[in-house]
């Protein structure tokens, strides 16, 4: 449909206007099938512009009107709605929508839509710190999609594979996975995606301690950085620049993305869809790097709250670690201990090598080493 063509061109206002006209026309002629298709186009425009609550509402209307015997439109709406729900922090609802789509796809042969459902579940599982399931879903998504899986799907699932490798301490594998996406984009002649590929490599190398290589890539990203609030296509550059620069301790580079990510967060987008991350945790870490302690603490406490309410175990742990480090640096040792001790995802995190290493180092700084023999892992 014309609306989806405008979405591909990133002309979101024109996409919505055209799709709304199509919805009205379909309503007038009483064609529910065409109406569902037009509503999907409206939702896709909102989704691509990162207006996620509006997108989820339109996808829900589309699913209600869609007849699965005639088209895959309703299933496509469910898979995109699952990702939209992740973005606004509703992980349980997102999983439900993705699994519902997979169940219906069991009766219909559509590798492309199955790949999208796998992408949703890979992102959800990563945020839940279920890295085994995240890897399985991501790898099946790439495999089952085959030639029908467009480049956008690979840019959703590859970050989950990179991050799961990083947290297992398999840094060479993480870099290989990031490089594969980077090389693919370079070969295809997509300069914007090549720059975003630098971001995934930068994060992998930052976690591996290869800071010189990481910084070289961040500088290349900074040269092309557009400070405007990003859409779905540009989102990886903002998030990867912030994440890698925070890991590397580079306040100047991290600050480039601060305002755009803050505006997204204030518009109701809490989680990144293209790299598993919670926006207030990134913002708090950047503020801490810049020496803005009060703002950092407020943002990190909000990150803790959102991670807990959404069920994002990974971000619950990362936010608690960042906040505890901030409190310790400010001389409030008791508050730092309390923060780390109350982290609800701690026991899960202790099964993940990189997270366990971070928690153990912080606990040692607090003079409260972890008792590895304790079943409860109390600090």
ABEGO torsion letter per residue (X at the ends): XAAAAAAAAGBAAAAAAAAAAAAAAAAAAGBAAAAAAAAAAAAAAAAAAGBAAAAAAAAAAAAAABBAAABAAAAAAAAAAAAAAAAAGBAAAAAAAAAAAAAAAAABBBAAAAAAAAAAAAAAAAAAGBAAAAAAAAAAAAAAAEAABBAAAAAAAAAAAAAAAAAAGBAAAAAAAAAAAAAAAAAAGBAAAAAAAAAAAAAAAAAAGBAAAAAAAAAAAAAABBABBBBAAAAAAAAAAAAAAAAAGBAAAAAAAAAAAAAAAAAGBABBAABBBBAAAAAAAAAAAAGBAAAAAAAAAAAAAAAAAAGBAAAAAAAAAAAAAAAAAAGBAAAAAAAAAABAAAAAAAABAAAAAAAAAAAAAAGBBBBAABAAGBX
